[in-house]
Amino acid sequence: MRGTKTGSAFSEPWKHFHHPRFIPIKRKRNTTVKKKKLRISDR
C-alpha cells in the first residue's frame, strides 16, 4: 500500500496539490520518521 501510494503521488503530483489535506499528513509522516531515527541514534 505504501509503495502504491508513493507511486500514485509521483505519477499525479497535481492531485497532491488539489488535496491540501495530504500535504500535512506527509509532513507529519516525515517528522515521525525523523524522530524515530533520532531515537534509535540516541539509544
C-alpha positions in Angstrom: 0.0 0.0 0.0 2.8 2.4 0.9 4.6 1.8 -2.4 1.4 2.2 -4.4 0.5 5.4 -2.7 4.0 6.8 -3.3 3.9 5.8 -6.9 0.5 7.4 -7.3 1.7 10.6 -5.7 4.7 10.8 -8.0 2.6 9.9 -11.0 -0.1 12.5 -10.3 1.6 15.5 -8.5 -1.3 17.8 -9.4 -3.6 15.5 -7.3 -1.4 16.2 -4.3 -1.8 19.9 -4.8 -5.5 19.5 -5.1 -5.6 17.7 -1.8 -4.2 20.1 0.8 -5.1 17.6 3.5 -2.4 15.2 2.1 0.4 17.8 2.5 0.2 17.9 6.3 -0.1 14.2 6.5 3.1 13.7 4.5 4.8 16.3 6.6 3.7 14.6 9.8 5.0 11.2 8.5 8.4 12.8 7.7 8.6 14.2 11.3 7.7 10.8 12.8 10.4 9.1 10.7 13.0 11.7 11.6 12.0 11.4 15.3 12.3 7.6 15.2 15.7 7.8 13.5 16.8 10.2 16.2 15.6 7.9 18.9 17.5 5.0 17.5 20.6 7.1 17.3 20.2 8.3 20.9 20.0 4.7 22.1 
